[in-house]
Amino acid sequence: MDNTNMEKAFFYLLKTGLWGEGKRNEEFFPLSDDEWSLLYKRAREQTVEAILYDGILRLRPENLPPRLLQIKWSVQVDRIERRNQLANKHIAEQYEFFTGHGLQPLLLKGQGLAATYANPSHRVCGDIDWYFERKEELALARLQLTRLGVPKLLEGSQVYFWKESELDLHDRLFDLYNPFSKKILKQLRRDFPDTTVTLDGKQIPILAPQVQVLQVAAHILKHSLAFGVGLRQFCDLASLYNNYYVELEGERLNQIYNRLGLSRWFTAVHQLLVDNIGLRKEKLPFPVSKTPSSLAIIDEVWTVGNFGFHDTSNMEKIEGDYMLRKNRTATLTKRLLKYFPYVPKEAFWFPFIHFFNGVKDR
């Protein structure tokens, strides 16, 4: 990052939008029309535009963006709110459909995470992800969706189009690839039973927060090792920490991070959560390291955007707005070498999974 006025304003708005009023410090404003235009573009790339909009609503009148951009931004936020409402409706429908066939799905990420935000309808939602404990259940879920005539995104994939929503089926809970981590993860799941979240009037099963933080962190790490990840995913982790810091049993979580070989990486992640996203230090599950990490995650996150789709060195348009990954092997090699000192176990095992089993972009 260049630490420009626009960038400082961006993170001021992000923090204010996430956590509320806080210290009022509008020294980075007013911005020029060009700076506001670039800030909005960055917010879209990071899929945090509705959160920044909440921050904008707290600005003094003289510091607001140009009127036309305000209108454009508010229209986009309205779309996000409607999309969230529709996603909640579809989740309730899908859960009823699966349980009606004797299946017990678990909702991952997405709207379960949105519920931890101060304004859940302003978290940009993506796919609807369902996890099935047993492969037999996953196979039956696919069969029933096919019988219903729900189309697939691609032949052979486990992503379906349920009306206007993408529905993604999973039989893997954690995106951690070190095979020796399985015992630790199974024990964690046994110790903290699943809970529920209310969406569209229905109780939907989700992971307990003590498990969910690791599931979300593992998802962030998977994409960090591959093509990159944006700010929204780090906002998810910050929001989980903020809501459940008492229940998380910080010392035990710290030990789990150590046993999984993730502690050095989490030092950098926690640094980002506090410095750039504005999470209060006391809301971290355990004290942040006094020695700053040499891994500057924020520079990479700021460059690549949501799931690395805005990294022009590794993406190219092929038809309309359709994007294609390029330089895949070189990019993965470079990233694995970069992250190896911080997550050696995962960086070692990741390429085996990626090249032989495939790792999805989302």
C-alpha positions in Angstrom: 0.0 0.0 0.0 1.1 3.6 -0.7 -0.7 5.0 2.4 -2.3 7.7 0.3 -5.1 10.0 1.6 -7.6 7.8 -0.2 -6.3 4.6 1.4 -6.4 6.2 4.9 -10.0 7.4 4.2 -10.9 3.9 3.0 -9.8 2.2 6.2 -11.3 5.0 8.4 -14.7 4.3 6.7 -14.2 0.6 7.0 -13.5 0.8 10.8 -16.4 3.2 11.4 -18.8 1.1 9.3 -17.9 -2.1 11.2 -17.6 -0.8 14.8 -19.7 2.4 15.0 -18.8 5.9 16.0 -15.4 5.4 17.8 -13.0 8.3 17.7 -14.1 10.9 15.1 -11.1 11.7 13.0 -11.9 13.1 9.6 -8.5 14.5 8.8 -8.4 12.5 5.6 -11.4 14.4 4.2 -12.6 16.0 2.0 -11.5 13.9 -0.9 -11.5 14.9 -4.5 -14.1 13.5 -7.0 -11.3 11.3 -8.5 -10.3 10.0 -5.0 -13.9 9.2 -4.2 -14.3 7.4 -7.5 -11.2 5.3 -6.8 -12.3 4.6 -3.2 -15.6 3.3 -4.4 -13.9 1.1 -7.0 -11.7 -0.3 -4.2 -14.6 -1.0 -2.0 -16.3 -3.0 -4.8 -13.1 -4.9 -5.4 -12.9 -5.9 -1.7 -16.7 -6.5 -1.5 -17.0 -4.2 1.5 -18.9 -1.3 -0.2 -22.0 -1.6 2.1 -19.8 -1.5 5.2 -18.0 1.6 4.0 -21.4 3.1 3.2 -22.3 2.8 6.9 -19.1 4.7 7.6 -20.0 7.4 5.1 -23.4 8.0 6.8 -21.4 9.1 9.9 -19.3 11.7 8.0 -19.9 15.4 8.4 -21.9 16.9 5.5 -18.9 18.8 4.0 -16.9 15.5 3.8 -19.5 13.4 1.9 -18.8 12.0 -1.6 -20.3 13.8 -4.7 -24.0 13.6 -4.9 -24.1 11.3 -8.0 -21.7 8.9 -6.4 -23.9 8.9 -3.2 -26.9 7.9 -5.3 -24.9 5.2 -7.2 -23.6 3.9 -3.9 -27.0 3.8 -2.2 -28.5 1.9 -5.2 -25.7 -0.7 -4.8 -26.3 -1.0 -1.1 -30.0 -1.5 -1.8 -29.1 -4.4 -4.2 -26.9 -6.0 -1.5 -29.7 -5.7 1.1 -32.2 -7.3 -1.3 -29.6 -10.0 -2.2 -29.2 -10.9 1.5 -32.9 -11.1 2.0 -33.2 -13.4 -1.0 -30.3 -15.5 0.2 -31.9 -16.0 3.6 -35.2 -17.1 1.9 -33.3 -19.5 -0.3 -31.4 -21.0 2.6 -34.6 -21.6 4.4 -36.1 -23.3 1.3 -33.0 -25.4 0.7 -32.8 -26.5 4.4 -36.5 -27.6 4.2 -35.8 -29.4 0.9 -32.8 -31.3 2.3 -34.3 -32.2 5.7 -37.5 -33.3 3.8 -35.3 -36.0 2.2 -33.8 -37.1 5.5 -30.6 -35.1 5.2 -28.9 -33.0 7.9 -26.9 -30.2 6.2 -24.8 -27.6 8.0 -24.6 -24.1 6.7 -21.1 -22.8 6.3 -19.8 -19.2 6.3 -22.1 -16.8 4.4 -25.2 -15.8 6.2 -24.2 -17.5 9.4 -21.2 -15.1 9.5 -23.4 -12.1 8.5 -25.4 -12.6 11.7 -22.3 -11.6 13.7 -22.1 -8.2 12.0 -23.7 -5.0 13.5 -25.6 -4.8 10.2 -26.0 -8.3 8.8 -27.7 -7.1 5.6 -24.6 -5.1 4.6 -22.2 -8.1 4.4 -22.0 -9.0 0.7 -23.1 -12.6 0.4 -21.7 -15.1 -2.0 -22.5 -18.8 -2.6 -24.8 -20.7 -0.2 -22.4 -23.4 1.2 -23.8 -26.6 2.7 -21.7 -29.2 4.5 -22.7 -32.9 4.8 -20.9 -35.0 7.4 -21.0 -38.2 5.4 -20.2 -38.7 1.7 -23.4 -40.8 1.3 -25.4 -37.8 2.4 -23.6 -35.6 -0.1 -24.3 -38.1 -2.9 -28.0 -38.2 -1.9 -28.2 -34.4 -1.8 -26.8 -34.3 -5.4 -29.2 -36.9 -6.5 -32.3 -35.1 -5.1 -31.2 -31.8 -6.6 -30.8 -33.5 -10.0 -34.3 -35.1 -9.6 -35.7 -31.6 -8.9 -34.1 -30.3 -12.0 -31.8 -27.8 -10.3 -29.1 -27.0 -13.0 -25.4 -27.2 -12.3 -22.9 -24.4 -12.8 -20.6 -26.8 -14.7 -20.8 -30.5 -15.5 -19.0 -32.5 -12.8 -19.1 -29.6 -10.2 -21.0 -29.5 -6.9 -22.3 -26.0 -7.5 -26.0 -25.6 -8.5 -28.2 -22.7 -9.4 -31.2 -22.6 -7.0 -33.3 -19.9 -8.5 -31.0 -16.7 -8.3 -28.5 -18.2 -5.8 -25.5 -20.5 -6.2 -25.7 -23.5 -4.0 -22.4 -25.2 -3.2 -22.1 -28.7 -1.6 -19.2 -29.8 0.6 -18.0 -32.9 2.3 -14.9 -31.2 3.6 -15.3 -28.9 6.7 -11.8 -27.4 7.1 -9.6 -26.1 4.3 -6.5 -27.5 6.1 -4.5 -30.0 4.1 -1.9 -31.3 6.6 -3.3 -34.9 7.1 -2.0 -34.9 10.7 -4.4 -32.1 11.6 -7.5 -34.3 11.3 -7.4 -35.7 14.9 -7.1 -32.2 16.4 -10.0 -30.9 14.2 -12.3 -33.9 15.0 -11.7 -33.4 18.7 -12.6 -29.7 18.4 -15.8 -30.5 16.7 -16.7 -33.1 19.4 -16.0 -30.6 22.2 -18.2 -27.8 20.7 -21.5 -29.0 19.3 -23.2 -27.2 16.4 -25.6 -24.3 17.1 -28.2 -22.5 15.0 -28.9 -19.2 13.4 -32.4 -17.9 12.6 -32.8 -17.0 8.9 -36.2 -16.2 7.3 -37.9 -17.6 10.4 -36.1 -21.0 10.4 -33.5 -22.3 12.7 -30.5 -23.3 10.5 -27.6 -25.4 11.9 -24.2 -23.7 11.9 -20.9 -24.4 13.6 -20.3 -23.4 17.1 -18.2 -20.2 17.3 -15.2 -22.0 18.7 -15.1 -24.2 15.6 -16.3 -21.5 13.2 -13.3 -19.2 13.8 -10.9 -22.0 12.7 -13.1 -22.9 9.7 -13.1 -19.3 8.6 -9.4 -18.8 9.2 -8.6 -22.0 7.3 -10.7 -20.7 4.4 -8.7 -17.5 4.4 -5.4 -19.4 4.5 -6.4 -21.6 1.6 -7.0 -18.6 -0.7 -3.9 -16.9 0.6 -1.9 -19.9 -0.5 -3.6 -20.0 -3.9 -4.5 -16.7 -5.6 -5.2 -14.3 -2.7 -8.2 -13.2 -0.6 -9.8 -9.8 0.1 -10.8 -7.8 3.1 -14.3 -9.2 3.5 -13.0 -12.5 4.8 -10.8 -10.8 7.4 -13.8 -8.7 8.4 -15.6 -12.0 9.0 -12.9 -13.3 11.4 -12.8 -9.9 13.2 -16.6 -10.0 13.6 -16.4 -13.5 15.0 -13.7 -12.5 17.5 -15.6 -9.4 18.5 -18.8 -11.3 19.2 -17.4 -14.4 20.9 -14.1 -13.4 22.5 -15.3 -14.6 25.9 -16.6 -18.0 24.6 -13.6 -18.7 22.4 -11.3 -20.1 25.3 -8.4 -18.1 24.0 -5.6 -20.1 25.6 -6.9 -23.4 24.2 -7.4 -21.7 20.7 -3.8 -20.5 20.9 -2.6 -24.1 21.7 -4.6 -25.4 18.7 -3.1 -22.8 16.4 0.4 -23.9 17.7 -0.3 -27.6 17.2 -1.6 -26.9 13.6 1.6 -25.0 12.8 -0.3 -21.7 12.2 0.9 -19.5 15.0 3.3 -17.4 12.9 0.7 -16.7 10.3 -1.9 -15.8 13.0 0.5 -13.2 14.3 0.3 -11.4 11.0 -3.5 -11.9 10.7 -4.1 -10.5 14.2 -1.9 -7.6 13.3 -4.1 -6.9 10.3 -7.3 -7.2 12.3 -6.1 -4.6 14.8 -4.2 -2.2 12.7 -6.3 -2.2 9.5 -9.8 -3.4 10.4 -9.9 -1.8 13.8 -10.7 -4.7 16.1 -9.9 -3.8 19.7 -6.9 -5.7 21.0 -8.8 -7.0 24.0 -11.3 -8.7 21.6 -8.5 -11.0 20.3 -8.8 -14.4 21.8 -5.3 -14.1 23.2 -2.8 -11.2 23.4 -1.2 -10.1 20.1 2.5 -10.7 19.7 4.7 -7.8 20.8 7.0 -8.6 17.9 5.4 -7.4 14.6 5.2 -10.0 11.8 7.4 -9.6 8.8 4.5 -10.9 6.7 2.7 -7.8 5.4 -0.7 -9.3 4.6 -2.4 -6.0 4.0 -0.3 -5.1 1.0 -1.3 -8.3 -0.7 -4.9 -8.1 0.2 -5.2 -4.5 -1.0 -3.6 -5.5 -4.3 -5.5 -8.7 -5.2 -9.0 -7.9 -3.9 -11.8 -10.5 -3.4 -10.4 -14.0 -4.0 -7.6 -12.5 -6.1 -10.0 -11.7 -8.9 -8.6 -8.1 -9.2 -4.9 -9.0 -9.5 -4.2 -8.0 -13.1 -1.0 -9.9 -13.2 -2.8 -13.2 -12.7 -6.2 -12.6 -14.3 -7.4 -11.9 -17.8 -10.8 -11.3 -19.4 -11.7 -13.8 -22.1 -15.4 -13.1 -22.8 -17.2 -10.0 -21.6 -16.8 -9.9 -17.9 -15.7 -13.6 -17.6 -12.3 -13.8 -15.9 -9.7 -16.6 -16.3 -6.7 -17.4 -14.1 -3.4 -17.2 -15.8 0.2 -18.1 -14.8 -1.3 -20.5 -12.3 1.7 -22.7 -11.6 4.1 -19.8 -11.3 1.7 -17.9 -9.1 1.1 -20.8 -6.8 4.8 -21.6 -6.5 5.7 -18.0 -5.7 2.9 -17.8 -3.0 3.8 -21.1 -1.4 7.4 -20.1 -1.1 6.3 -16.8 0.4 4.1 -18.4 3.0 6.2 -21.5 3.8 8.1 -19.8 6.8 4.7 -19.0 8.4 2.7 -22.1 7.7 5.2 -24.8 6.7 2.9 -27.8 7.2 0.0 -26.3 5.1 2.4 -24.9 2.4 4.0 -28.4 2.1 0.7 -30.3 1.7 -1.3 -27.7 -0.2 0.1 -28.4 -3.7 -0.6 -32.1 -3.5 -4.3 -31.3 -2.9 -4.4 -28.4 -5.4 -2.9 -30.2 -8.3 -4.3 -33.7 -7.8 -7.8 -33.0 -6.3 -8.3 -29.4 -7.4 -8.9 -26.4 -5.1 -11.9 -24.2 -6.0 -11.6 -20.4 -6.4 -14.3 -19.8 -3.7 
